[in-house]
Amino acid sequence: MTNHIERVALVTGAARGIGRATVEALCSDGFRVLAIDSCVGSETSDYAGVAYSLAETDELMSLQDEHPGQVIARVVDVRDRAKMIEVADLAVSTFGRLDAAVAAAAVISGGEALWQTPETHVKTLLDIDVIGVWNTAAAVIPHMLNGPDPSGCRFVGIASVAGTRGLHRLAAYSMAKHAVVGLVRGLAADLVGTGVTAVAVSPGSTQTPMLTATAEIYGIGDPQEFASAQLVQRLLQPSEIAKTIAFCCSLDGASLNGSVVEAHGGFTR
């Protein structure tokens, strides 16, 4: 594999799940990575509707410990535009450039029909899962456009199968992930002629803490039950999705510009 040690990426939602696996995959491909996460753990009072613990600070910082000199970890909430700009600036001031960004930070909530969903729950999903992606793009795209190689720069927004389908009792989450798809497609159109590309990746049921939270929403004791909804007849692993994301971040990933890459193992319902 070609060593792209001089290429640099920023990854949100990096402490665990698909975000963490993406950091690992990019490191394997020679990227230097600025890894960020909100790291609020069980202190989710500012996350209305989120009924599970989020990542802890030590989970995020372990990435920096495991990849000394290659990963910088910072605790940042993607809802904070000013802080997102600061960490994008940090990536460039530390590593000299910014070639890729993966907006993986997201939460899930649900369990009610759309008309019964509290406004505060909808706002949480929109603020983190959509505005967080918007803030990430706003922070990184100027660096990409002004960097040494815009034609090699990639923006990847993590959507979901919920971004193209309606899922029972997850209408607000589906709404947010539909918005991520629209955001990425609009961004790709705005970037025409610059060389910078944008793509959305839509995972299926992947073995992560968020999937465990989804099972709890449905009253399912074992998340493995979701495997029957995928033609591969098993849950996907974060590392599998991460390899797809890493390709989207690669120089060869330009052909996917404006696309929704459905990495869902044949999701059927």
TABELLIN-V439969 format. One line per field, one symbol per residue. phi: phi as a letter, one per 30 degrees, with the letter a starting at -180 (. if undefined). psi: psi as a letter, one per 30 degrees, with the letter a starting at -180 (. if undefined). A space follows every 10 residues. Layout:
phi = ???
psi = ???
//
This chain:
phi = .ddcdddbbc bciddaiddd ddeddddddj dcbccbadhc hddcdcbejd cbdcdceddd ddddddbdic bccbdbcddc eddddddddd edddcjabca bbccdabbal jcdedcdded dddedddddc dddddddddc eedddcddbe dccbcbcdca eddbbcceib ddddeddedd dddddddedd deicjdcbbc ccdcdcdbed ddddededic dbeedddddb ddiaddcedd dddddddedd dddeddeicc ddcciidca
psi = kkjhffkklk klhfelbeee eeeeeeefgg lkkjkllehf bfigfgikfj glkallefee ffeeefikff kkkkjkkffj eeeeeeeeee eefeffljfl kjifkllkla flleffkkee eeeeeeeefe eeeeeeeeee eeeeegafie fgkkkjkjbl fffglkkkgh eeeeeeeeee eeeeeeeeef gkfffklklk kjlajkilee eeeeeeefgk ejffffefgk ffhlklkeee eeeeeeeffl efgefgkglj jjigghkf.
//
